[in-house]
Amino acid sequence: MIRRLVPVLASAALVLSVAACTAEEDEPRSAPQGTAFYTPPADLSEYAHGDLIWSRELEGTMGLEQADVSLVLYAQQGVGGDTVATSGFVAVPDGTAPDGGWPVVTWAHGTTGIADQCAPTRADSTIADPAAIGTTSTRLQRWIDSGHAVVATDYEGLGTPGDHPYLIGASQGRAVLDIVRAARQLDPDLSDRVMTAGHSQGGHAALWATSMAPHYTRELDVVGTVAFAPPSHMSLAAEVGLSGEVAVPAALVAMILRGLEVAYPGKIPVDELLNAKGVKLYPQVREECLMDLLGPDRFGLAPMNRFAAKNADADLVRGPLDANDPSFPEVRGPILVVQGTADSVVPQVLTDSLAKAYRARGLDLTYTTYRGAEHTDVLDRSAKQVAAFTAEAFGG
């Protein structure tokens, strides 16, 4: 009898051993402390896009309350096609999840800069407009208070190794979607029902994310999109900015050029677009955050034509800019776009053109302008409309 039990017990031990190893492999690795958190394992080949690499409690909680807030590092497909690590945070409301799990809002932040220290989870009020930080926290808190989990990416290369492909649509869209996958691995109480949302650069990212979801993250049910003042028609903006026809802020144009350089190596002739002063200042976009770039000894608040080469030709970058424009991808489901009429960062005329393009395609668009609202003001001014849109999108 004992002899017969020996092989049975040995087989059982082998099964338990394999199961234990599998469970151990499936568990996220222990997260390093400090800024080492943002440096991933050297080999990311074992990770699929959206896999959670590691997580830890987020100190400071991004100003959010009544929520469990975690800092996460996760895998995404990078701008060059390889797997990269991207950081962000996950905020889950306190309490018991509703039937079907917490509905998810995946948030894409506005421009903070391109350097690693500009990532929102690494940043403080010295690198971004304090008013914008407070307004964003208030916006996210409203969703938490209404029973939604909020996940928010830092974007590829912002805080983590590699360069940040600023305003490159596919990279930002993947970052916005893959953090939802990672968050659902972290907390199984999160639903597969998702709304994308973002401000400025993030509005651009949210629109791209929704357009990519049907083939990139098929398991997610994207129920709607909210875009606050999203940049669009960027080749037109470059044209009128370089010529001086419109006072487009030079620091933003310089970051756009750097984003194109990251996505299209060796194909962006920066020295043919910028004058000597612009070329001298240009490297600063890789080193400093937005508020510093707007300083008087940097680009300041000067328009782009101050730093443009004589007869600078926007056609040199028109193709890459158009390829990353949110007016071209198909965007499924209901879309809410809100815009301030006094916006000096993303002019209303560009967002009007975006709305026109979407309506011409028959997309399910609600477009609202808020009289007198500036670039950041529109987040608060549209609060009631966004709350109603969110509830309707999730079927509440």
Contacts in CASP RR format, 6 or more apart in sequence:
PFRMAT RR
TARGET T0000
AUTHOR 0000-0000-0000
METHOD contacts of the structure
MODEL  1
MIRRLVPVLASAALVLSVAACTAEEDEPRSAPQGTAFYTPPADLSEYAHG
DLIWSRELEGTMGLEQADVSLVLYAQQGVGGDTVATSGFVAVPDGTAPDG
GWPVVTWAHGTTGIADQCAPTRADSTIADPAAIGTTSTRLQRWIDSGHAV
VATDYEGLGTPGDHPYLIGASQGRAVLDIVRAARQLDPDLSDRVMTAGHS
QGGHAALWATSMAPHYTRELDVVGTVAFAPPSHMSLAAEVGLSGEVAVPA
ALVAMILRGLEVAYPGKIPVDELLNAKGVKLYPQVREECLMDLLGPDRFG
LAPMNRFAAKNADADLVRGPLDANDPSFPEVRGPILVVQGTADSVVPQVL
TDSLAKAYRARGLDLTYTTYRGAEHTDVLDRSAKQVAAFTAEAFGG
28 52 0 8 1.000
28 53 0 8 1.000
28 54 0 8 1.000
28 55 0 8 1.000
28 185 0 8 1.000
28 186 0 8 1.000
29 41 0 8 1.000
29 53 0 8 1.000
29 54 0 8 1.000
30 54 0 8 1.000
31 37 0 8 1.000
31 54 0 8 1.000
31 55 0 8 1.000
31 56 0 8 1.000
31 71 0 8 1.000
31 73 0 8 1.000
32 39 0 8 1.000
32 54 0 8 1.000
33 56 0 8 1.000
35 122 0 8 1.000
37 54 0 8 1.000
37 56 0 8 1.000
37 71 0 8 1.000
37 73 0 8 1.000
37 87 0 8 1.000
38 73 0 8 1.000
38 85 0 8 1.000
38 87 0 8 1.000
38 116 0 8 1.000
38 119 0 8 1.000
38 122 0 8 1.000
38 159 0 8 1.000
38 160 0 8 1.000
38 161 0 8 1.000
39 160 0 8 1.000
39 161 0 8 1.000
40 53 0 8 1.000
40 73 0 8 1.000
40 85 0 8 1.000
40 160 0 8 1.000
40 161 0 8 1.000
41 53 0 8 1.000
44 53 0 8 1.000
44 75 0 8 1.000
44 82 0 8 1.000
44 83 0 8 1.000
44 84 0 8 1.000
44 85 0 8 1.000
45 83 0 8 1.000
47 53 0 8 1.000
47 75 0 8 1.000
47 83 0 8 1.000
48 75 0 8 1.000
49 75 0 8 1.000
49 76 0 8 1.000
49 77 0 8 1.000
49 83 0 8 1.000
49 174 0 8 1.000
49 178 0 8 1.000
49 181 0 8 1.000
49 216 0 8 1.000
50 74 0 8 1.000
50 75 0 8 1.000
50 76 0 8 1.000
50 178 0 8 1.000
50 179 0 8 1.000
50 181 0 8 1.000
50 182 0 8 1.000
50 185 0 8 1.000
51 74 0 8 1.000
51 75 0 8 1.000
51 181 0 8 1.000
51 182 0 8 1.000
51 185 0 8 1.000
52 72 0 8 1.000
52 73 0 8 1.000
52 74 0 8 1.000
52 182 0 8 1.000
52 183 0 8 1.000
52 185 0 8 1.000
52 186 0 8 1.000
53 72 0 8 1.000
53 73 0 8 1.000
53 74 0 8 1.000
53 75 0 8 1.000
53 85 0 8 1.000
54 72 0 8 1.000
54 73 0 8 1.000
55 70 0 8 1.000
55 71 0 8 1.000
55 72 0 8 1.000
55 73 0 8 1.000
55 90 0 8 1.000
55 186 0 8 1.000
56 70 0 8 1.000
56 71 0 8 1.000
57 69 0 8 1.000
57 70 0 8 1.000
57 71 0 8 1.000
58 69 0 8 1.000
58 70 0 8 1.000
58 71 0 8 1.000
58 89 0 8 1.000
58 121 0 8 1.000
60 69 0 8 1.000
61 67 0 8 1.000
61 69 0 8 1.000
61 91 0 8 1.000
62 69 0 8 1.000
62 89 0 8 1.000
62 91 0 8 1.000
62 120 0 8 1.000
62 121 0 8 1.000
62 137 0 8 1.000
62 140 0 8 1.000
62 152 0 8 1.000
63 137 0 8 1.000
63 141 0 8 1.000
64 91 0 8 1.000
64 137 0 8 1.000
64 140 0 8 1.000
64 141 0 8 1.000
64 144 0 8 1.000
64 150 0 8 1.000
65 141 0 8 1.000
65 144 0 8 1.000
66 93 0 8 1.000
66 94 0 8 1.000
66 144 0 8 1.000
66 145 0 8 1.000
67 91 0 8 1.000
67 92 0 8 1.000
67 93 0 8 1.000
67 94 0 8 1.000
67 144 0 8 1.000
67 150 0 8 1.000
68 91 0 8 1.000
68 92 0 8 1.000
68 94 0 8 1.000
69 89 0 8 1.000
69 90 0 8 1.000
69 91 0 8 1.000
69 92 0 8 1.000
70 89 0 8 1.000
70 90 0 8 1.000
70 91 0 8 1.000
70 186 0 8 1.000
71 87 0 8 1.000
71 88 0 8 1.000
71 89 0 8 1.000
71 121 0 8 1.000
72 87 0 8 1.000
72 88 0 8 1.000
72 89 0 8 1.000
72 90 0 8 1.000
72 179 0 8 1.000
72 182 0 8 1.000
72 183 0 8 1.000
72 186 0 8 1.000
73 85 0 8 1.000
73 86 0 8 1.000
73 87 0 8 1.000
73 88 0 8 1.000
73 160 0 8 1.000
74 85 0 8 1.000
74 86 0 8 1.000
74 87 0 8 1.000
74 88 0 8 1.000
74 178 0 8 1.000
74 179 0 8 1.000
74 181 0 8 1.000
74 182 0 8 1.000
75 83 0 8 1.000
75 84 0 8 1.000
75 85 0 8 1.000
75 86 0 8 1.000
75 178 0 8 1.000
75 182 0 8 1.000
76 83 0 8 1.000
76 84 0 8 1.000
76 85 0 8 1.000
76 86 0 8 1.000
76 156 0 8 1.000
76 174 0 8 1.000
76 175 0 8 1.000
76 178 0 8 1.000
77 83 0 8 1.000
77 84 0 8 1.000
77 174 0 8 1.000
77 178 0 8 1.000
78 84 0 8 1.000
78 156 0 8 1.000
78 171 0 8 1.000
78 174 0 8 1.000
79 156 0 8 1.000
79 165 0 8 1.000
79 168 0 8 1.000
79 170 0 8 1.000
79 171 0 8 1.000
79 262 0 8 1.000
79 263 0 8 1.000
80 263 0 8 1.000
84 156 0 8 1.000
84 157 0 8 1.000
84 160 0 8 1.000
84 161 0 8 1.000
84 162 0 8 1.000
85 160 0 8 1.000
85 161 0 8 1.000
86 153 0 8 1.000
86 154 0 8 1.000
86 155 0 8 1.000
86 156 0 8 1.000
86 157 0 8 1.000
86 160 0 8 1.000
86 175 0 8 1.000
86 178 0 8 1.000
86 179 0 8 1.000
87 119 0 8 1.000
87 121 0 8 1.000
87 122 0 8 1.000
87 153 0 8 1.000
87 154 0 8 1.000
87 158 0 8 1.000
87 159 0 8 1.000
87 160 0 8 1.000
88 119 0 8 1.000
88 120 0 8 1.000
88 121 0 8 1.000
88 151 0 8 1.000
88 152 0 8 1.000
88 153 0 8 1.000
88 154 0 8 1.000
88 179 0 8 1.000
89 121 0 8 1.000
89 151 0 8 1.000
89 152 0 8 1.000
90 149 0 8 1.000
90 150 0 8 1.000
90 151 0 8 1.000
90 179 0 8 1.000
90 182 0 8 1.000
90 183 0 8 1.000
90 186 0 8 1.000
90 187 0 8 1.000
91 140 0 8 1.000
91 144 0 8 1.000
91 149 0 8 1.000
91 150 0 8 1.000
91 151 0 8 1.000
91 152 0 8 1.000
92 102 0 8 1.000
92 149 0 8 1.000
92 187 0 8 1.000
92 189 0 8 1.000
92 190 0 8 1.000
93 102 0 8 1.000
93 144 0 8 1.000
93 147 0 8 1.000
93 148 0 8 1.000
93 149 0 8 1.000
97 189 0 8 1.000
97 190 0 8 1.000
98 147 0 8 1.000
100 191 0 8 1.000
101 189 0 8 1.000
101 190 0 8 1.000
101 191 0 8 1.000
102 147 0 8 1.000
102 148 0 8 1.000
102 149 0 8 1.000
102 187 0 8 1.000
102 189 0 8 1.000
102 190 0 8 1.000
102 191 0 8 1.000
103 147 0 8 1.000
103 148 0 8 1.000
103 149 0 8 1.000
103 191 0 8 1.000
103 193 0 8 1.000
103 194 0 8 1.000
103 195 0 8 1.000
103 394 0 8 1.000
104 148 0 8 1.000
104 149 0 8 1.000
104 150 0 8 1.000
104 151 0 8 1.000
104 180 0 8 1.000
104 183 0 8 1.000
104 190 0 8 1.000
104 191 0 8 1.000
104 193 0 8 1.000
104 194 0 8 1.000
104 195 0 8 1.000
105 140 0 8 1.000
105 143 0 8 1.000
105 148 0 8 1.000
105 149 0 8 1.000
105 150 0 8 1.000
105 151 0 8 1.000
105 194 0 8 1.000
105 195 0 8 1.000
105 196 0 8 1.000
105 197 0 8 1.000
105 390 0 8 1.000
106 150 0 8 1.000
106 151 0 8 1.000
106 152 0 8 1.000
106 153 0 8 1.000
106 176 0 8 1.000
106 177 0 8 1.000
106 179 0 8 1.000
106 180 0 8 1.000
106 194 0 8 1.000
106 195 0 8 1.000
106 196 0 8 1.000
106 197 0 8 1.000
106 206 0 8 1.000
106 209 0 8 1.000
107 140 0 8 1.000
107 150 0 8 1.000
107 151 0 8 1.000
107 152 0 8 1.000
107 153 0 8 1.000
107 197 0 8 1.000
107 198 0 8 1.000
108 152 0 8 1.000
108 153 0 8 1.000
108 155 0 8 1.000
108 172 0 8 1.000
108 173 0 8 1.000
108 175 0 8 1.000
108 176 0 8 1.000
108 196 0 8 1.000
108 197 0 8 1.000
108 198 0 8 1.000
108 199 0 8 1.000
108 201 0 8 1.000
108 202 0 8 1.000
108 203 0 8 1.000
108 204 0 8 1.000
108 205 0 8 1.000
108 206 0 8 1.000
108 209 0 8 1.000
109 120 0 8 1.000
109 136 0 8 1.000
109 152 0 8 1.000
109 153 0 8 1.000
109 154 0 8 1.000
109 155 0 8 1.000
109 198 0 8 1.000
109 199 0 8 1.000
109 201 0 8 1.000
109 202 0 8 1.000
110 132 0 8 1.000
110 136 0 8 1.000
110 198 0 8 1.000
110 199 0 8 1.000
110 200 0 8 1.000
110 201 0 8 1.000
110 202 0 8 1.000
110 203 0 8 1.000
111 166 0 8 1.000
111 200 0 8 1.000
111 201 0 8 1.000
111 252 0 8 1.000
111 255 0 8 1.000
111 290 0 8 1.000
112 118 0 8 1.000
112 119 0 8 1.000
112 120 0 8 1.000
112 123 0 8 1.000
112 127 0 8 1.000
112 128 0 8 1.000
112 158 0 8 1.000
112 289 0 8 1.000
112 290 0 8 1.000
113 127 0 8 1.000
113 158 0 8 1.000
113 164 0 8 1.000
113 166 0 8 1.000
113 255 0 8 1.000
113 285 0 8 1.000
113 288 0 8 1.000
113 289 0 8 1.000
113 290 0 8 1.000
113 293 0 8 1.000
114 158 0 8 1.000
114 163 0 8 1.000
114 164 0 8 1.000
114 166 0 8 1.000
114 255 0 8 1.000
114 258 0 8 1.000
114 259 0 8 1.000
114 285 0 8 1.000
114 286 0 8 1.000
115 286 0 8 1.000
115 287 0 8 1.000
115 288 0 8 1.000
115 289 0 8 1.000
116 122 0 8 1.000
116 157 0 8 1.000
116 158 0 8 1.000
116 159 0 8 1.000
116 160 0 8 1.000
117 123 0 8 1.000
117 127 0 8 1.000
117 159 0 8 1.000
117 289 0 8 1.000
118 127 0 8 1.000
118 128 0 8 1.000
118 158 0 8 1.000
118 159 0 8 1.000
118 289 0 8 1.000
118 290 0 8 1.000
119 154 0 8 1.000
119 155 0 8 1.000
119 158 0 8 1.000
119 159 0 8 1.000
119 160 0 8 1.000
120 128 0 8 1.000
120 152 0 8 1.000
120 154 0 8 1.000
121 154 0 8 1.000
121 159 0 8 1.000
122 154 0 8 1.000
122 159 0 8 1.000
123 289 0 8 1.000
125 133 0 8 1.000
126 289 0 8 1.000
126 291 0 8 1.000
127 289 0 8 1.000
127 290 0 8 1.000
127 291 0 8 1.000
127 292 0 8 1.000
128 289 0 8 1.000
128 290 0 8 1.000
128 291 0 8 1.000
129 290 0 8 1.000
129 291 0 8 1.000
129 376 0 8 1.000
131 376 0 8 1.000
132 376 0 8 1.000
135 376 0 8 1.000
135 379 0 8 1.000
135 380 0 8 1.000
136 199 0 8 1.000
136 379 0 8 1.000
138 379 0 8 1.000
138 380 0 8 1.000
139 199 0 8 1.000
139 379 0 8 1.000
139 380 0 8 1.000
139 383 0 8 1.000
139 386 0 8 1.000
140 150 0 8 1.000
140 152 0 8 1.000
142 383 0 8 1.000
142 386 0 8 1.000
142 387 0 8 1.000
143 150 0 8 1.000
143 390 0 8 1.000
144 150 0 8 1.000
146 387 0 8 1.000
146 390 0 8 1.000
146 391 0 8 1.000
148 195 0 8 1.000
148 390 0 8 1.000
148 394 0 8 1.000
149 183 0 8 1.000
149 187 0 8 1.000
149 190 0 8 1.000
151 179 0 8 1.000
151 180 0 8 1.000
151 182 0 8 1.000
151 183 0 8 1.000
152 179 0 8 1.000
153 175 0 8 1.000
153 176 0 8 1.000
153 178 0 8 1.000
153 179 0 8 1.000
154 160 0 8 1.000
154 175 0 8 1.000
155 164 0 8 1.000
155 171 0 8 1.000
155 172 0 8 1.000
155 175 0 8 1.000
155 205 0 8 1.000
156 162 0 8 1.000
156 164 0 8 1.000
156 165 0 8 1.000
156 171 0 8 1.000
156 172 0 8 1.000
156 174 0 8 1.000
156 175 0 8 1.000
157 163 0 8 1.000
157 164 0 8 1.000
157 165 0 8 1.000
158 164 0 8 1.000
163 258 0 8 1.000
163 259 0 8 1.000
163 262 0 8 1.000
163 286 0 8 1.000
164 259 0 8 1.000
164 262 0 8 1.000
165 171 0 8 1.000
165 172 0 8 1.000
165 259 0 8 1.000
165 262 0 8 1.000
165 263 0 8 1.000
166 201 0 8 1.000
166 255 0 8 1.000
166 256 0 8 1.000
166 258 0 8 1.000
166 259 0 8 1.000
166 262 0 8 1.000
167 201 0 8 1.000
167 204 0 8 1.000
167 231 0 8 1.000
167 234 0 8 1.000
167 255 0 8 1.000
167 256 0 8 1.000
167 259 0 8 1.000
167 324 0 8 1.000
168 259 0 8 1.000
168 260 0 8 1.000
168 262 0 8 1.000
168 263 0 8 1.000
168 324 0 8 1.000
169 204 0 8 1.000
169 205 0 8 1.000
169 208 0 8 1.000
169 324 0 8 1.000
169 326 0 8 1.000
170 208 0 8 1.000
170 212 0 8 1.000
170 324 0 8 1.000
171 263 0 8 1.000
172 201 0 8 1.000
172 202 0 8 1.000
172 204 0 8 1.000
172 205 0 8 1.000
172 208 0 8 1.000
172 209 0 8 1.000
173 205 0 8 1.000
173 206 0 8 1.000
173 208 0 8 1.000
173 209 0 8 1.000
173 212 0 8 1.000
174 209 0 8 1.000
174 212 0 8 1.000
174 216 0 8 1.000
175 205 0 8 1.000
176 196 0 8 1.000
176 205 0 8 1.000
176 206 0 8 1.000
176 208 0 8 1.000
176 209 0 8 1.000
177 196 0 8 1.000
177 209 0 8 1.000
177 212 0 8 1.000
177 213 0 8 1.000
177 216 0 8 1.000
177 217 0 8 1.000
177 220 0 8 1.000
178 217 0 8 1.000
180 190 0 8 1.000
180 194 0 8 1.000
180 217 0 8 1.000
180 220 0 8 1.000
181 217 0 8 1.000
181 220 0 8 1.000
183 190 0 8 1.000
184 190 0 8 1.000
184 192 0 8 1.000
192 219 0 8 1.000
192 220 0 8 1.000
192 221 0 8 1.000
193 221 0 8 1.000
193 223 0 8 1.000
193 394 0 8 1.000
194 220 0 8 1.000
194 221 0 8 1.000
194 222 0 8 1.000
194 223 0 8 1.000
195 222 0 8 1.000
195 223 0 8 1.000
195 224 0 8 1.000
195 225 0 8 1.000
195 226 0 8 1.000
195 390 0 8 1.000
195 393 0 8 1.000
195 394 0 8 1.000
196 206 0 8 1.000
196 207 0 8 1.000
196 209 0 8 1.000
196 210 0 8 1.000
196 213 0 8 1.000
196 222 0 8 1.000
196 224 0 8 1.000
196 225 0 8 1.000
196 226 0 8 1.000
197 203 0 8 1.000
197 206 0 8 1.000
197 225 0 8 1.000
197 226 0 8 1.000
197 227 0 8 1.000
197 228 0 8 1.000
198 205 0 8 1.000
198 206 0 8 1.000
198 226 0 8 1.000
198 227 0 8 1.000
198 228 0 8 1.000
198 230 0 8 1.000
199 228 0 8 1.000
199 229 0 8 1.000
199 376 0 8 1.000
199 379 0 8 1.000
200 228 0 8 1.000
200 229 0 8 1.000
200 230 0 8 1.000
200 231 0 8 1.000
200 345 0 8 1.000
200 346 0 8 1.000
200 375 0 8 1.000
201 231 0 8 1.000
202 227 0 8 1.000
202 230 0 8 1.000
203 227 0 8 1.000
203 228 0 8 1.000
203 229 0 8 1.000
203 230 0 8 1.000
203 231 0 8 1.000
203 326 0 8 1.000
204 227 0 8 1.000
204 230 0 8 1.000
204 231 0 8 1.000
204 232 0 8 1.000
204 326 0 8 1.000
206 225 0 8 1.000
206 226 0 8 1.000
206 227 0 8 1.000
206 230 0 8 1.000
207 225 0 8 1.000
207 227 0 8 1.000
207 230 0 8 1.000
207 326 0 8 1.000
207 329 0 8 1.000
207 331 0 8 1.000
207 335 0 8 1.000
208 326 0 8 1.000
208 329 0 8 1.000
209 222 0 8 1.000
209 225 0 8 1.000
210 222 0 8 1.000
210 224 0 8 1.000
210 225 0 8 1.000
210 331 0 8 1.000
210 332 0 8 1.000
210 333 0 8 1.000
210 335 0 8 1.000
211 326 0 8 1.000
211 329 0 8 1.000
211 330 0 8 1.000
211 331 0 8 1.000
211 332 0 8 1.000
212 329 0 8 1.000
213 220 0 8 1.000
213 222 0 8 1.000
213 332 0 8 1.000
214 332 0 8 1.000
222 332 0 8 1.000
222 333 0 8 1.000
223 333 0 8 1.000
223 334 0 8 1.000
223 393 0 8 1.000
223 394 0 8 1.000
223 395 0 8 1.000
224 333 0 8 1.000
224 334 0 8 1.000
224 335 0 8 1.000
224 336 0 8 1.000
224 393 0 8 1.000
225 331 0 8 1.000
225 333 0 8 1.000
225 334 0 8 1.000
225 335 0 8 1.000
225 336 0 8 1.000
226 335 0 8 1.000
226 336 0 8 1.000
226 338 0 8 1.000
226 386 0 8 1.000
226 389 0 8 1.000
226 390 0 8 1.000
227 326 0 8 1.000
227 335 0 8 1.000
227 336 0 8 1.000
227 337 0 8 1.000
227 338 0 8 1.000
228 338 0 8 1.000
228 339 0 8 1.000
228 378 0 8 1.000
228 379 0 8 1.000
228 382 0 8 1.000
229 338 0 8 1.000
229 339 0 8 1.000
229 340 0 8 1.000
229 343 0 8 1.000
229 345 0 8 1.000
229 346 0 8 1.000
229 351 0 8 1.000
229 375 0 8 1.000
229 378 0 8 1.000
230 326 0 8 1.000
230 337 0 8 1.000
230 346 0 8 1.000
230 351 0 8 1.000
230 354 0 8 1.000
231 237 0 8 1.000
231 326 0 8 1.000
231 346 0 8 1.000
231 350 0 8 1.000
232 325 0 8 1.000
232 326 0 8 1.000
232 327 0 8 1.000
232 350 0 8 1.000
232 351 0 8 1.000
232 353 0 8 1.000
232 354 0 8 1.000
233 325 0 8 1.000
233 327 0 8 1.000
233 350 0 8 1.000
233 353 0 8 1.000
233 354 0 8 1.000
234 256 0 8 1.000
234 321 0 8 1.000
234 322 0 8 1.000
234 324 0 8 1.000
234 325 0 8 1.000
235 314 0 8 1.000
235 317 0 8 1.000
235 318 0 8 1.000
235 319 0 8 1.000
235 321 0 8 1.000
235 322 0 8 1.000
235 325 0 8 1.000
236 350 0 8 1.000
236 353 0 8 1.000
237 246 0 8 1.000
237 248 0 8 1.000
237 253 0 8 1.000
237 347 0 8 1.000
237 350 0 8 1.000
238 248 0 8 1.000
238 253 0 8 1.000
238 256 0 8 1.000
238 314 0 8 1.000
238 317 0 8 1.000
238 318 0 8 1.000
238 321 0 8 1.000
239 245 0 8 1.000
239 314 0 8 1.000
239 318 0 8 1.000
240 246 0 8 1.000
240 248 0 8 1.000
241 247 0 8 1.000
241 248 0 8 1.000
241 253 0 8 1.000
241 303 0 8 1.000
241 304 0 8 1.000
241 305 0 8 1.000
241 308 0 8 1.000
242 253 0 8 1.000
242 273 0 8 1.000
242 304 0 8 1.000
242 305 0 8 1.000
242 308 0 8 1.000
242 312 0 8 1.000
242 314 0 8 1.000
243 305 0 8 1.000
243 308 0 8 1.000
243 312 0 8 1.000
244 303 0 8 1.000
244 304 0 8 1.000
244 305 0 8 1.000
244 308 0 8 1.000
246 303 0 8 1.000
246 347 0 8 1.000
247 303 0 8 1.000
247 344 0 8 1.000
248 303 0 8 1.000
248 304 0 8 1.000
249 294 0 8 1.000
249 299 0 8 1.000
249 301 0 8 1.000
249 302 0 8 1.000
249 303 0 8 1.000
249 304 0 8 1.000
249 345 0 8 1.000
250 278 0 8 1.000
250 299 0 8 1.000
250 300 0 8 1.000
250 302 0 8 1.000
250 303 0 8 1.000
250 304 0 8 1.000
250 306 0 8 1.000
250 307 0 8 1.000
251 285 0 8 1.000
251 290 0 8 1.000
251 293 0 8 1.000
251 294 0 8 1.000
251 298 0 8 1.000
251 299 0 8 1.000
251 300 0 8 1.000
252 345 0 8 1.000
253 304 0 8 1.000
254 274 0 8 1.000
254 278 0 8 1.000
254 281 0 8 1.000
254 282 0 8 1.000
254 285 0 8 1.000
254 293 0 8 1.000
254 299 0 8 1.000
254 307 0 8 1.000
255 285 0 8 1.000
255 293 0 8 1.000
256 321 0 8 1.000
257 268 0 8 1.000
257 270 0 8 1.000
257 273 0 8 1.000
257 274 0 8 1.000
257 282 0 8 1.000
257 317 0 8 1.000
258 282 0 8 1.000
258 285 0 8 1.000
258 286 0 8 1.000
260 268 0 8 1.000
260 317 0 8 1.000
260 320 0 8 1.000
260 321 0 8 1.000
261 268 0 8 1.000
261 270 0 8 1.000
263 320 0 8 1.000
263 324 0 8 1.000
264 320 0 8 1.000
267 320 0 8 1.000
268 316 0 8 1.000
268 317 0 8 1.000
268 320 0 8 1.000
269 316 0 8 1.000
270 279 0 8 1.000
270 282 0 8 1.000
271 279 0 8 1.000
271 309 0 8 1.000
272 309 0 8 1.000
272 312 0 8 1.000
272 313 0 8 1.000
272 316 0 8 1.000
273 308 0 8 1.000
273 309 0 8 1.000
273 312 0 8 1.000
273 313 0 8 1.000
273 316 0 8 1.000
273 317 0 8 1.000
274 282 0 8 1.000
274 307 0 8 1.000
274 308 0 8 1.000
274 309 0 8 1.000
274 312 0 8 1.000
275 307 0 8 1.000
275 308 0 8 1.000
275 309 0 8 1.000
275 310 0 8 1.000
277 306 0 8 1.000
277 307 0 8 1.000
278 307 0 8 1.000
281 298 0 8 1.000
281 299 0 8 1.000
281 307 0 8 1.000
284 292 0 8 1.000
284 293 0 8 1.000
284 298 0 8 1.000
284 299 0 8 1.000
285 293 0 8 1.000
288 298 0 8 1.000
292 298 0 8 1.000
293 299 0 8 1.000
293 300 0 8 1.000
294 300 0 8 1.000
294 301 0 8 1.000
295 301 0 8 1.000
299 307 0 8 1.000
322 328 0 8 1.000
326 354 0 8 1.000
327 353 0 8 1.000
327 354 0 8 1.000
327 357 0 8 1.000
327 358 0 8 1.000
330 361 0 8 1.000
330 363 0 8 1.000
331 358 0 8 1.000
331 363 0 8 1.000
333 363 0 8 1.000
333 364 0 8 1.000
334 364 0 8 1.000
334 366 0 8 1.000
334 389 0 8 1.000
334 392 0 8 1.000
334 393 0 8 1.000
335 358 0 8 1.000
335 363 0 8 1.000
335 364 0 8 1.000
335 365 0 8 1.000
335 366 0 8 1.000
336 365 0 8 1.000
336 366 0 8 1.000
336 368 0 8 1.000
336 385 0 8 1.000
336 386 0 8 1.000
336 389 0 8 1.000
337 351 0 8 1.000
337 354 0 8 1.000
337 355 0 8 1.000
337 358 0 8 1.000
337 365 0 8 1.000
337 366 0 8 1.000
337 367 0 8 1.000
337 368 0 8 1.000
338 367 0 8 1.000
338 368 0 8 1.000
338 369 0 8 1.000
338 370 0 8 1.000
338 378 0 8 1.000
338 381 0 8 1.000
338 382 0 8 1.000
338 385 0 8 1.000
338 386 0 8 1.000
339 346 0 8 1.000
339 348 0 8 1.000
339 351 0 8 1.000
339 352 0 8 1.000
339 367 0 8 1.000
339 368 0 8 1.000
339 369 0 8 1.000
339 370 0 8 1.000
339 373 0 8 1.000
339 378 0 8 1.000
340 348 0 8 1.000
340 369 0 8 1.000
340 370 0 8 1.000
340 371 0 8 1.000
340 372 0 8 1.000
340 373 0 8 1.000
340 374 0 8 1.000
340 375 0 8 1.000
340 377 0 8 1.000
340 378 0 8 1.000
340 381 0 8 1.000
341 348 0 8 1.000
341 369 0 8 1.000
341 370 0 8 1.000
341 371 0 8 1.000
341 372 0 8 1.000
341 373 0 8 1.000
342 372 0 8 1.000
342 373 0 8 1.000
342 374 0 8 1.000
342 377 0 8 1.000
343 373 0 8 1.000
343 374 0 8 1.000
343 375 0 8 1.000
343 378 0 8 1.000
344 374 0 8 1.000
344 375 0 8 1.000
345 375 0 8 1.000
346 375 0 8 1.000
348 369 0 8 1.000
351 367 0 8 1.000
355 365 0 8 1.000
355 367 0 8 1.000
358 365 0 8 1.000
358 367 0 8 1.000
359 365 0 8 1.000
366 389 0 8 1.000
368 382 0 8 1.000
368 385 0 8 1.000
370 377 0 8 1.000
370 378 0 8 1.000
370 381 0 8 1.000
370 382 0 8 1.000
373 381 0 8 1.000
END
